[in-house]
Amino acid sequence: MTAPGTPIAVITGASSGIGAATARQLAAAGYRVVLTARRKDRIEALAAELDAAGHQATAYALDVTDRAAVDEFASAFRTLAVLVNNAGGALGADPVATGDPADWRQMFEVNVIGTLNMTQALLPALTASGDGTVVVLSSTAGHSTYEGGAGYVAAKNGARVLAETLRLEIVGTPVRVIEVAPGMVKTDEFATTRFRGDTDKAAKVYAGVAEPLSADDVADTITWACTRPPHVNIDLLVVRPRAQASNTKVHREL
């Protein structure tokens, strides 16, 4: 996994959506990409696609909430250029009064503890590279709440605070910490997963919005931030479609 001379980027949640799009764009930017996700078949197919296009890609099935598995994965790296903490997601849109604690727990485990696991395990390799980058995919939900979103908002707030605190704690080391906070992004799975396969509910999230962000839009933002000169740290990028002024103010043409 450690081809000399080629910077390596690890992307979590690379089986679909923003993670897969980021893998494609970082590969095109000259990184050797290591694709991690629980769905082995998907990341193997993406790795084969990238290899066929002349890029370097490796698939590694991984659950970021399994610390023992994360530590085993991390032991393969002496140095690492980029870690993109993308694995995450939302479950449900219930109010606080009736929200399922199991959903809250799962969102926190993936969005926060998963990011913590990967960052802790790979920080030595990122530091050893002499020019490491940690990317944390938070969300505009981590910066402003909305009704029915408290569980997801709480989890993404956790990811945001992790990034902010890490940046303070490792200042002076050769590792920068970038937070990218997307707003409304239309992908194949995010809203459908949130509503447990209810495609009608998922479609209503984007109803009337002419151009929500795409996974490629967010991947382009991540890749741009990662490819700035080493002394340039993009602390935070909030990325929304033009039709979205805030989490609760969206222009819809109905």
Secondary structure, 3 states (H helix, E strand, C coil): CCCCCCCEEEECCCCCHHHHHHHHHHHHCCCEEEEEECCHHHHHHHHHHHHHCCCCEEEEECCCCCHHHHHHHHCCCCCCCEEEECCCCCCCCCCCCCCCHHHHHHHHHHHHHHHHHHHHHHHHHHHHCCCEEEEEECCHHHCCCCCCCHHHHHHHHHHHHHHHHHHHHCCCCCEEEEEEEECCECCCCHHHHHCCCCHHHHHHHHCCCCCCECHHHHHHHHHHHHCCCCCCCCCEEEECCCCECCCCCECCCC
